């Protein structure tokens, strides 16, 4: 595939946290490349550095060393203000829980990133409604997060992540708090946006239900990428019968 | 879904806490507004008292008489000999002089004594411009009137008397006398409408003060030289006090400034306490909403956006506190005179000793200036209290914030 198809290019990423005098390496030379239109997942045990990796890709954290290009943008060269702008326009986030602002309705939560990007009101309202319709929540637009189920909340979160038309959607354990039915529905949404809009996703997960839907998987351990699995390898490694067993 | 919407909704979501925080501002603002209204009321009354001298430029009274006398003191102190008028007229720059004898007598069955002022109708008209007789067929006093009285409108209403009615005046020297009401006058000064006017000779007779007066009102030739004339009188006529309303007004406003400053600092203390209440609530709110702040930052909100949301919240608390405080303080200010009157009737209020004893109750005045000032102070308190918490929120690292559950 051509270079133009590369959405994420990370080379030799390290991230070292300091707890007083102790140096804790969270990432130790991670290199990976994700193409436009892929649904990639990062799988690994707790403390393996997968969330740190996601935060670095999302511009929430900076690498100690190494280079990272997202959508042609060198993240290490951006100022804090530019990073905020990068998070606003180029990436969308879905977290495990507490994704939504509790005082805003579903519609307003989806409108929020567009309001921050100063999209005119009628335009953002229309787009927010459209997105909620696509995730099957047209009938719940005026509900507040505490009136929605966990699965519904995560679907609103996807809609919000997509609001400003990001190049990349990042999700940190998006199904971690959902029952398997809701998790399946969530991944169905991801699959649909991927197929229809060619939307790229990078998901951090333990959940085999999620992994099975991905086009590519990375396993990460002790801050290093262990393996890169293709679609075919995923199907072989994650058999149907082990679906409910954590990876 | 602007910062305003978010701020408003956050406040609304925690109604009790918001309410209590607003209350901490309300207390300070209400107190400030009430005190300022009281001061404004004193201001109005002082100026009315000064204006009560009518068109006269100067008031001359006995040097031993207090400037604002108690009722009884007129009976023992502060008389001047009527013949002093000639000395005063002789002072250069004096245009005319009119004598006045103020006394207190009971009328009909009213329990508290009424101010009865004896005047010389001809010179009184020249010096003060005369009494403003209400348009109901009455007239002012004329020289040689006997057993005739002109009543202030409030007094007439209280007594339920109109022109040509008769009133009974209980005098010291001559017992009960019957007077005919020849006119009812109105005045710009409400207190004056509680008084009645009779001729000077009659006032002297019924109080047994023949040849004596309590004041002379003086009109000067040149209104710009009033203080010079006052000085000349002080130097050439022994034993008199000369009051210049212009100077009194100046002193009064100085006193009022001091009073205002004192009241302002008292309420400021209350406001500072309220301010800490707001700071505390806002800090608590920032900590509670750490996740929310992290989320907002993760999806691209800039520090300035977060700062704005929290500052607006604090501002809304301040504005709300200011508005409610003004209403509460205003209501108290309006209710205060009634409240004190009710309590006085129950005998629960101790009368002020000394000079204040004879003064009418201060009626608080609500002025636009004070309203705007209190509102602005409320808003300012809110914003000031919001600065630090908002800054804390804005500075929060999104990663740290998201890690907290």
Interface residues (C-beta under 8 A of the other chain):
Chain A: X55 X58 X60 X61 X80 X81 X84 X85 X86 X87 X88 X89 X92 X93 X95 X97 X98 X99 X100 X101 X102 X103 X104 X108 X111 X112 X113 X115 X116 X117 X160 X164
Chain B: X1 X2 X5 X6 X9 X10 X12 X13 X291 X292 X295 X296 X297 X298 X299 X300 X301 X302 X303 X305 X398 X399 X402 X405
